[in-house]
Amino acid sequence: MIDPQQVVERALAARTVDESLVIVTDASEASLRWANNSMTTNGVSLSRTWTVISIVREGDIAKVGTVSSSSVDPEQISALVKASEQAARTATPADDASDLITQSAAETDWDLPPALTDIGVFAQLAADLSTAFDGGDQLFGFAHHQMHTTWLGSSTGVRRRTAQATGSVEINGKRGDASAWVGSGTVDFSDISIPNLLSQLTTRLDWAGNTVSLPAGRYETILPPSAVADLMIYLMWTMEGRGAEEGHTALSSTGATRIGEKLGALPLTLTSDPGAEGLQSAPFVITTSSSESVSLFDNGMEIEPVDWVRDGVVNALAYPRHAAREFGRPVAVPGDNLILTGGDDTSIEDMIAGTEKGLLLTTLWYIREVDPTTLLLTGLTRDGVYLIEDGKIVGAVNNFRFNESPLDLLRRVTEAGRTEITLPREWKDWFTRTAMPPMRIPDFHMSSVSQAQ
């Protein structure tokens, strides 16, 4: 297994077409799992994935071939380059063709080795959990820590490296027929308080000691930060400039986009920012394929902070360089984090205390799109829906299927609290870096009762 920098240089040296890009990612991962109040499995792994992107130019036309591998045999490099180049020669012209990003010198961290993790990152977590296993509730869960280091090299001189740590812990508790969930995202687990998470879990299971059946309908509902994150992530994924310009997304308007449209009364701002404190992410574009939000021709380009919504107004859509030129818009690409701000300093406990009658959700799951033109989503509540009466939780209610659009939620939200780093439940395997406030929706649509737990 040769150094990742050598993979990049050898692949680029084997190039015979006009241009090429090489992306190498080394992943170091540690995991810990427990069930029925007992540790079950743990392990560490090292892996490598690498991709060769070949580009054949014919005037203004560019054809692209992409081949990826997980092999660590250096003898495979030339074969992968040839396969990528053959794919490029027979490809159809790329719709997003642009000049590649250039760079005059490698960054100072280019020669650094991959970042690593190990099972020791869970030492305090495991110790704290072990004391809770003697309790009466059944505990299940999973902790995961990943260090991904990526090297990007191009025939136009780009040599960039980024290392990204991603961690999460999820704990499910069961007591009789009741279940509850808590989770948290982290970089290194030093900021995770297992006693605090377990205290939240116990409180929720205590709430479920009384159960109430409710029918489908519209309810005043408090969404916790985790649920807000899952909805706002989906919104950001659909904020594609081209689709809005062509009139087939929820960000389209008659003959235009919704940029400049005021959504609601609250001055909420939805931002992605690679430098956000505690949520830092890759500062440049890294992609093996093009989409309407990002172009492989933009590999190595700086990712600037973007306010997708600013003070309650749609402020930006995603435009890679080619789309930005075509539609006369500023270049904007999504980063790997998402932050919603603009609420007050109210805690979720304060919001509960200020509720005459309503629901408190825990998490959402199985979220799917119903109508892209309105961004109507459907999904299920999970692991605890609680009834609030006169400012207090009085019991757990049945689960529901919901039908809501995150755009409409931003239009109707009447209260947003303190923004905090949170772990999305539904999308955590793809997107973990979020900071969201709790939100009050006066008429959240519970479209039917669900039997899911």
N, C-alpha and C positions, 0 to 999 in steps of 0.2 A: 504494500500500500504506500504509494508515493505521496509526497506533500500535495495539498490541493493546488498550491501555486504552480507546481510542476505540471499538474494536469492541464491547467489553463494554458501555460506556455507551450506545452507539447502539442495540444490541440490546435492552437493558433498557428504554430509553425508548420503544421500539416496542411494548412489551408491551400486550396487551389482555385477557389472562387473569389468573387470580388471582395466580400466582407464576411466576417464571422464574429459571433459572440460565444463565450463560454461561461457557464454559470455552474459553480461547484458549491454544494451545501453539505457540511459535515454536521450531523446531529448527534448530540450526547443526551441521553434520556435516562431518568430514574423514575420508578413508580412504586407505589405502595398501596395495597388493597386490603380491606378488612370486611368481615361479614359475621353476623351473629356474635358480636362482641369478641372477635378473635382475629388477629392478623392472619391473612391467608397467603398472600404472595407479595414478593418484592423482587426487583431486578433492575439492572442497568443495561444499556445497550449503546453501541456506537454504529453509525451507519453513514453512508455517503450516497448522494444522488448528484448526477452531473448531466448537463445538457449542452449540446452543440447546436447552435443556430447558424445556418449558412444562408447567405444572401447572394443571389445572382441578379446583377443589374443589366437592364437593356434599355438605355435611354432613361426616360422617366419611370419606367416600369421596374419593379423589384419583385422577385419571386423568392419565397422563404421555405426552407426545409428545417425541421426541428426533430432531433432524435435525443432521447434521454436514456440513461443507464444507471444501475446501482452497482455495477461491477467495480472492483478495486484493482483489477489487473491492468497494469500500464500497457500491456500488449494489445488491449482492446481499443486504445485511443484512436489509432489511425483508422481502424474499421468503422468506428462510430462517426468520425469526421467524413469518411467516404459516403456512408449511408445518409448523413445529413445533406451533403452536397448533391447526391443523386436525387434526394427528395426535393431539393430546391430547384434543380433543373427541370423537373417535370411538374412543378406546382403551377397553379393559376396565379396571376398577378395579385399582389397584396393590395387591399383597398386603402391601407393606412401607411403607404410607403413614405418614408422621410429619410433624410440624412441621419446617420448614426451620430450619437453624442461623441465628442472627442475629448481627449485629456492629454496633457503634455507630460505628466509624470505620475508615477504610482503614489497613492496616499501613504503616509508614514506608517500606518498599521498593516500595510499589505503583507508584510513578511511574518506577521505574528501567527502563532499556531492557533488551532481551533480552541474555543472555550469549552470547558468540560464541567460536568456535574457528577455527583456520586450519591450513593444511598444515604450518606451522612447528612445531606440537606434536610432529611426528615427526622433527625434525632430528637429535637424538642417536641415536635408534633407527635411522634410515636410515644414518647414518655407521657405526654399529657393525655393522649387517647387511652393508654393502658389503664390509667386510674379510673376512667369513665366506664370501662368494660365491666366493672363490678356492679354497676347500677342496674335498675330494673328494666330500662328500655333497651330494645335491640338496636344496635348501631351497625350501619353499613356505610362504606365509603371508599373513596379513591383519592390519592394525592399523586400529582404528576409534575415533574420538573424537566424542562427541556432547555438545552443550550444549542441554538442553531447559529452556525457561523457560515457566512456566504461570501464567496469571492466571485467577482464579476470582471471578466477581461474581454476586450474587444480588439479587433484588428485596427481600430482607429485610435488606439492608445489608452482606452479606459482600463484602469486597474483600481478597483474599489473593493473594500472589505467591510462587512458589518457583522456584529455579534449581537444576538438577541436572546434574552432569558425570558422564559414563559413558565409560570407555575400556577397551579390551582389546587384547591382542596374542596371536596364536596362530602357532606355527611348527611345521610338519611337516618332518621330515627323512626322506630315503629313501636306503638303501644296499643295492643289490641288491634282494632280495625283502623286506627289513626296512623297517618304517616306525616312526616314533616321533613323539610330540606333546608339546609344552610350551606353556603359556599362562599369562597373568597378567591380572588385572583391575587397573584403576588409575583415578585421577581425572584426572591431568594428565601422566602418563608420566615425571614426575621421579623416581619410585621404581622404575622398570623398569630392570633390569640385563640387557641383551641378552647380554653375555658370559656371565653366569651361566646364563641360559636355554639358550644354545648349548652350554655345558658339560654341562648335564643331558641335552640331546639327544644329544650325542656319546657320553656314558656309556651311554645306553639302546641306541643303535645298536651300540656295542661289545658289550653284553650279548647282542645278537641274533646275534653271530658264531657262537654254538653254538645249535642248535635241538633241541627235545625234543618229541615227540608225547605227549600225555596224553589219556586218555579222559574222558568226562563223569563227574561224581561230586561229592562234597562234599569241599572242600579248606580247610585252614586258609589264610586269605586276608587280606592287608593291603590295605585300601582307602585310597588317598591322599586328601588333603583334597578334591580336585576331584570324585572319585567320591562321597564322602560328601555333598558339597554337592548333587549331582544327586538323590540319594535323599532327603535331608532337605527339600529344596524341595518335592518331590512330597508328602511327608508333611504339610507345612504347608498346602499347597493343599487338602488333604482334611480339614483340621481345622475343619469347619463345624458349628456348634452345632445348627442345625436338623436337618441330616441325621442327626446322632448322636442327637438327642432322638427323632426319628421312627423310629429303628431300622434305617436302611439304609446305614450306613457302618461302617468298621472301628473307629470310636471309639464305637460303640454297645455297650451291655451289656443284659442282660435287664431291661427296664423302666427303663433309665437310660442315662447316658453313662459313659464310662470315666474321667471326671475323678476324680482321687484314686487311680487304679490305679497300682501300682508296676510299672514295666516291667522293670528289670534291676538288677544289683548295683552298677553304676557310677553315681556321682552326676552324671549328665550333665544339662545345662540347655540347652534350645533356646529362643532368644530372638529377637524382632524388636524393634528399638529405633531410631527415626529419628535419635537423637543419637549413635549408636555411633561412636566415633572411627575415622576412615578409611573409614567405610561410611555416612556421613550420607545420609539420604533425605528425601523430602517429609514435612513434619511434620503435614500435615493431609490429610483424605480428598479425593481428586480422582477422580471416576469419572463416566463418561457413561452407565453402565447399572448396574442392580442385580444382585446375585448372592446366594448364601447367605452369603457372607463380608462383603459390603459393600453399602451401600444408597446410591442417588443422593440420597436425602433427607438423608443425612449429609454431603454435600459441605461442606467447610469445617470439619468437626469435627476437633479435635486427635487425633492418633494417639499413644496412650500406649505405652510399652514393655510388652511382654507376654512372660512366660515360658510358652511353650506346654507345655514339659516342664520341671520343676524338680526337681533332685536325683534324677533317674530316675523321677519320678512325673508322670503326665499332670496338668497344672495348669490349663489353660485351653483353650477352644474359641472360634471366631470367632462373635460375636454382634453384628450391627449393632443400633442402638437399638431398632428395632421387635421383633426377635427377642429381645433382652434383656428387654424388657417382657413379652413373651408367655411366656417360660420362666423368668422370675425370676432371670436370670443377670447378671453384670456385663458392661457393654459392652466388647467387645474386637474390634479389627479388625486384619488383617495389615498390616504395614508392607512396605517395599520392600527390606528386608535380612533376613539370617538368620545367627545366630551359635550355634554349638554349643560349649559349654565344659564343664569338669568333669574333663577328663583330667589327666594329669601333664605333666611337662616333657620327656617322651620325644620324640625326633625319629624320623622315619620310618627313618633309617639305624640308629638304636638298635633299632627294632623288627625290622628285617631281621636284625641281628646276633643277636637273641634268638630267632630262628626255626630250629627243627631242620629242618623240611621244610614248605614251603608255597608260596603264590603271591603275587606282588606285581602288582596291577593298575595300569594307567595311567589309563584313562578308560572310562566307560560311554557307550553311545549307543543310539538308537532305543528308548528306554524307553517302554513302554506298560502300561496297567493290564489285568490279567487278571481279578481278582476284587475288586470294591470292598468287599465285606464283610470281607475280611481284608487289604486293601490289597496283594494279591499283584501284583508287577510283573514284567515280563519285559523283556529287553533283551540287548544284545551288548557284549562287551568290544571294545576297539579300540586300535590303535597301541601294542601292547606288553603282553603278559602274561609275567611272568618267574618262573622256577623258583628257589626258595630252598632251599639245602641246607647244613646246618651253618653257618648265619649268613651265607652268601654267595650272591650271584646267580650261577647256573651256566649260564644260558642262557634263551632265549625259548621259550615254548610256544605252541601253537595257540590261536586265539580260541575263545570259548565263548558260547553263549546261557545266560543265568542266569535263575532264578526265585527272587525274594526279596521279602519285605515289609519296608519300612523300620521298621515297628513291631516286627517280630520281630527285626530286626538290633539294635535298641536293647535288646531282652530278652536277646540272646545275646552281645553284644559283651563280650570279656574284657579288652581293653586299648584305651585311647584316649590319644593323645599330645598334643603341643603344638598349640593352636589357632593357625591362621594365615590371613590373608586369601588367598582362592583364587578361581579362575575355574571355575565349573561348565561342563562341556563341552556337555552336552545342552541345557541350558536357558539358555545365555548370551544368546540373542537376546531373552529375556523377563525374565531375572533374573540380575544379575551381582554384587550386593553380598552376599558371603558370607564367613564366616570359620569354618573347620572344622578338626578334628584328624584325623590318620590314625587308623584303627580296625582292630583285629584281630578277625576273625570266625572262630571255630574250625571252622565247618562250612558255609562259603558254598556255595550250591547251583549248580554248573555243570550245567545240565540236559541240554545237548547240545553237541557240537562244532560250531563255526561256521567256514565258509570265509572269512569277512570279514577284511579286512586292517586 
